[in-house]
Amino acid sequence: TKLAEALKYNSSLRLLSLRGNFINDEGVTELANVLRSNSMLTKLDVTNNLIGPGGATKLAEALKYNSSLRLLSLRGNFINDEGVTELANVLRSN
């Protein structure tokens, strides 16, 4: 998406709120790819979207490479125990 492309070149944005934007696993996968290399973003709010366990897994994989993100809000999505476990495992070591 254009947003993901723009975030690749971000040098100042620290907080990104995408609440209630109908972001699904495909959309969050694009964001996750950006998080792998974005070192400016410290807060990402994707509350009340359509993110499922697959999207949570992609976020977890990206967080292995991201040391700047301090807050990730995922409330109101469709992440099941599998997705939560993936995220928790990464956050323990990050």
FIKOLZA-1660 file (N, C-alpha, C; in steps of 0.1 Angstrom, whole numbers, plus 5000, padded with zeros to 4 digits):
% residues 94
   i   px   py   pz ch aa at
   1 5008 4988 5000  A  T  N
   1 5000 5000 5000  A  T CA
   1 5009 5013 5000  A  T  C
   2 5003 5024 4997  A  K  N
   2 5010 5036 4997  A  K CA
   2 5015 5040 5011  A  K  C
   3 5007 5037 5021  A  L  N
   3 5011 5040 5035  A  L CA
   3 5023 5032 5039  A  L  C
   4 5024 5019 5036  A  A  N
   4 5035 5011 5039  A  A CA
   4 5048 5016 5031  A  A  C
   5 5046 5020 5019  A  E  N
   5 5057 5025 5011  A  E CA
   5 5062 5038 5018  A  E  C
   6 5053 5047 5022  A  A  N
   6 5058 5059 5028  A  A CA
   6 5065 5057 5041  A  A  C
   7 5060 5047 5049  A  L  N
   7 5067 5044 5062  A  L CA
   7 5081 5039 5060  A  L  C
   8 5084 5034 5049  A  K  N
   8 5098 5029 5047  A  K CA
   8 5108 5040 5047  A  K  C
   9 5103 5052 5044  A  Y  N
   9 5112 5064 5043  A  Y CA
   9 5109 5074 5055  A  Y  C
  10 5102 5069 5065  A  N  N
  10 5098 5077 5076  A  N CA
  10 5111 5081 5084  A  N  C
  11 5112 5094 5087  A  S  N
  11 5123 5098 5096  A  S CA
  11 5119 5107 5107  A  S  C
  12 5105 5108 5109  A  S  N
  12 5101 5116 5120  A  S CA
  12 5088 5111 5127  A  S  C
  13 5080 5103 5120  A  L  N
  13 5067 5099 5126  A  L CA
  13 5070 5088 5137  A  L  C
  14 5065 5091 5149  A  R  N
  14 5067 5082 5161  A  R CA
  14 5055 5075 5165  A  R  C
  15 5043 5080 5163  A  L  N
  15 5030 5074 5166  A  L CA
  15 5021 5073 5154  A  L  C
  16 5016 5061 5152  A  L  N
  16 5007 5059 5140  A  L CA
  16 4995 5052 5146  A  L  C
  17 4983 5058 5144  A  S  N
  17 4971 5053 5148  A  S CA
  17 4963 5049 5136  A  S  C
  18 4959 5036 5135  A  L  N
  18 4951 5031 5124  A  L CA
  18 4939 5024 5129  A  L  C
  19 4933 5029 5140  A  R  N
  19 4922 5024 5146  A  R CA
  19 4910 5023 5136  A  R  C
  20 4903 5012 5137  A  G  N
  20 4891 5010 5129  A  G CA
  20 4891 5012 5114  A  G  C
  21 4902 5008 5108  A  N  N
  21 4904 5010 5094  A  N CA
  21 4902 4997 5086  A  N  C
  22 4896 4987 5092  A  F  N
  22 4893 4974 5085  A  F CA
  22 4906 4967 5079  A  F  C
  23 4917 4969 5087  A  I  N
  23 4930 4963 5083  A  I CA
  23 4929 4948 5086  A  I  C
  24 4932 4940 5076  A  N  N
  24 4931 4926 5078  A  N CA
  24 4945 4920 5078  A  N  C
  25 4947 4907 5077  A  D  N
  25 4960 4900 5078  A  D CA
  25 4969 4905 5067  A  D  C
  26 4963 4907 5055  A  E  N
  26 4971 4911 5043  A  E CA
  26 4977 4925 5046  A  E  C
  27 4968 4934 5051  A  G  N
  27 4973 4948 5053  A  G CA
  27 4983 4949 5064  A  G  C
  28 4981 4941 5075  A  V  N
  28 4990 4942 5086  A  V CA
  28 5004 4935 5082  A  V  C
  29 5003 4926 5073  A  T  N
  29 5016 4920 5068  A  T CA
  29 5024 4930 5061  A  T  C
  30 5018 4939 5054  A  E  N
  30 5026 4950 5048  A  E CA
  30 5032 4959 5059  A  E  C
  31 5024 4962 5069  A  L  N
  31 5029 4970 5080  A  L CA
  31 5041 4963 5087  A  L  C
  32 5039 4950 5089  A  A  N
  32 5049 4942 5096  A  A CA
  32 5062 4942 5088  A  A  C
  33 5061 4942 5075  A  N  N
  33 5074 4943 5066  A  N CA
  33 5081 4956 5069  A  N  C
  34 5073 4967 5070  A  V  N
  34 5079 4980 5073  A  V CA
  34 5086 4980 5087  A  V  C
  35 5079 4974 5097  A  L  N
  35 5084 4974 5110  A  L CA
  35 5098 4968 5111  A  L  C
  36 5101 4959 5103  A  R  N
  36 5114 4952 5103  A  R CA
  36 5125 4962 5102  A  R  C
  37 5123 4973 5094  A  S  N
  37 5134 4982 5092  A  S CA
  37 5131 4996 5097  A  S  C
  38 5119 4999 5101  A  N  N
  38 5116 5013 5106  A  N CA
  38 5121 5014 5120  A  N  C
  39 5130 5024 5123  A  S  N
  39 5135 5026 5136  A  S CA
  39 5130 5038 5143  A  S  C
  40 5120 5045 5137  A  M  N
  40 5114 5057 5143  A  M CA
  40 5101 5055 5150  A  M  C
  41 5093 5046 5145  A  L  N
  41 5080 5044 5151  A  L CA
  41 5081 5038 5165  A  L  C
  42 5075 5044 5175  A  T  N
  42 5075 5039 5188  A  T CA
  42 5062 5034 5193  A  T  C
  43 5051 5039 5186  A  K  N
  43 5037 5035 5190  A  K CA
  43 5029 5032 5178  A  K  C
  44 5023 5020 5178  A  L  N
  44 5014 5016 5167  A  L CA
  44 5001 5011 5172  A  L  C
  45 4990 5018 5168  A  D  N
  45 4977 5014 5173  A  D CA
  45 4969 5009 5162  A  D  C
  46 4966 4996 5162  A  V  N
  46 4958 4990 5152  A  V CA
  46 4945 4983 5158  A  V  C
  47 4940 4991 5168  A  T  N
  47 4928 4987 5176  A  T CA
  47 4916 4986 5166  A  T  C
  48 4907 4976 5169  A  N  N
  48 4894 4975 5162  A  N CA
  48 4896 4974 5147  A  N  C
  49 4904 4964 5143  A  N  N
  49 4905 4961 5129  A  N CA
  49 4901 4946 5127  A  N  C
  50 4906 4940 5116  A  L  N
  50 4902 4927 5113  A  L CA
  50 4914 4917 5113  A  L  C
  51 4924 4920 5121  A  I  N
  51 4936 4912 5122  A  I CA
  51 4934 4899 5129  A  I  C
  52 4938 4888 5123  A  G  N
  52 4936 4875 5128  A  G CA
  52 4949 4869 5133  A  G  C
  53 4950 4856 5136  A  P  N
  53 4962 4850 5141  A  P CA
  53 4973 4850 5130  A  P  C
  54 4970 4850 5118  A  G  N
  54 4981 4851 5107  A  G CA
  54 4987 4864 5107  A  G  C
  55 4980 4875 5109  A  G  N
  55 4985 4888 5110  A  G CA
  55 4994 4890 5123  A  G  C
  56 4989 4884 5134  A  A  N
  56 4996 4885 5146  A  A CA
  56 5010 4878 5145  A  A  C
  57 5010 4867 5138  A  T  N
  57 5023 4860 5135  A  T CA
  57 5032 4868 5127  A  T  C
  58 5027 4875 5117  A  K  N
  58 5036 4884 5109  A  K CA
  58 5041 4895 5117  A  K  C
  59 5033 4901 5126  A  L  N
  59 5038 4911 5135  A  L CA
  59 5049 4906 5144  A  L  C
  60 5046 4894 5149  A  A  N
  60 5056 4888 5158  A  A CA
  60 5070 4886 5151  A  A  C
  61 5069 4881 5139  A  E  N
  61 5081 4879 5132  A  E CA
  61 5089 4893 5129  A  E  C
  62 5081 4903 5126  A  A  N
  62 5087 4916 5124  A  A CA
  62 5093 4922 5137  A  A  C
  63 5087 4920 5148  A  L  N
  63 5092 4925 5160  A  L CA
  63 5105 4919 5165  A  L  C
  64 5109 4908 5159  A  K  N
  64 5122 4902 5162  A  K CA
  64 5133 4912 5157  A  K  C
  65 5130 4920 5147  A  Y  N
  65 5140 4929 5141  A  Y CA
  65 5138 4943 5145  A  Y  C
  66 5128 4946 5152  A  N  N
  66 5125 4960 5156  A  N CA
  66 5127 4963 5170  A  N  C
  67 5136 4973 5173  A  S  N
  67 5139 4976 5187  A  S CA
  67 5133 4989 5192  A  S  C
  68 5126 4996 5183  A  S  N
  68 5121 5010 5186  A  S CA
  68 5107 5010 5191  A  S  C
  69 5099 5000 5186  A  L  N
  69 5084 5000 5189  A  L CA
  69 5083 4997 5204  A  L  C
  70 5076 5005 5212  A  R  N
  70 5074 5004 5226  A  R CA
  70 5059 5001 5230  A  R  C
  71 5050 5004 5221  A  L  N
  71 5036 5002 5223  A  L CA
  71 5029 4997 5211  A  L  C
  72 5023 4985 5212  A  L  N
  72 5015 4980 5201  A  L CA
  72 5001 4976 5206  A  L  C
  73 4991 4983 5202  A  S  N
  73 4978 4981 5206  A  S CA
  73 4970 4973 5196  A  S  C
  74 4965 4961 5200  A  L  N
  74 4958 4952 5191  A  L CA
  74 4944 4949 5196  A  L  C
  75 4939 4956 5206  A  R  N
  75 4926 4954 5211  A  R CA
  75 4915 4954 5200  A  R  C
  76 4905 4945 5202  A  G  N
  76 4894 4945 5192  A  G CA
  76 4897 4939 5179  A  G  C
  77 4907 4930 5179  A  N  N
  77 4910 4922 5166  A  N CA
  77 4905 4908 5168  A  N  C
  78 4909 4899 5160  A  F  N
  78 4905 4885 5160  A  F CA
  78 4917 4876 5162  A  F  C
  79 4926 4880 5170  A  I  N
  79 4938 4872 5173  A  I CA
  79 4934 4862 5184  A  I  C
  80 4937 4849 5180  A  N  N
  80 4933 4839 5190  A  N CA
  80 4945 4835 5198  A  N  C
  81 4944 4824 5206  A  D  N
  81 4955 4820 5215  A  D CA
  81 4968 4818 5207  A  D  C
  82 4967 4813 5195  A  E  N
  82 4980 4811 5187  A  E CA
  82 4987 4824 5184  A  E  C
  83 4979 4834 5180  A  G  N
  83 4985 4847 5177  A  G CA
  83 4991 4853 5189  A  G  C
  84 4984 4853 5200  A  V  N
  84 4989 4858 5213  A  V CA
  84 5001 4852 5217  A  V  C
  85 5002 4838 5216  A  T  N
  85 5014 4831 5220  A  T CA
  85 5026 4835 5212  A  T  C
  86 5024 4837 5199  A  E  N
  86 5035 4841 5190  A  E CA
  86 5040 4855 5194  A  E  C
  87 5031 4864 5197  A  L  N
  87 5035 4877 5201  A  L CA
  87 5042 4877 5215  A  L  C
  88 5037 4869 5224  A  A  N
  88 5043 4869 5238  A  A CA
  88 5057 4863 5237  A  A  C
  89 5059 4853 5229  A  N  N
  89 5072 4847 5228  A  N CA
  89 5082 4857 5223  A  N  C
  90 5079 4865 5214  A  V  N
  90 5088 4875 5208  A  V CA
  90 5090 4886 5219  A  V  C
  91 5080 4890 5225  A  L  N
  91 5081 4901 5234  A  L CA
  91 5089 4898 5247  A  L  C
  92 5089 4885 5250  A  R  N
  92 5098 4881 5261  A  R CA
  92 5113 4883 5258  A  R  C
  93 5116 4881 5246  A  S  N
  93 5131 4882 5242  A  S CA
  93 5135 4895 5236  A  S  C
  94 5125 4904 5233  A  N  N
  94 5128 4917 5227  A  N CA
  94 5129 4928 5237  A  N  C
% end
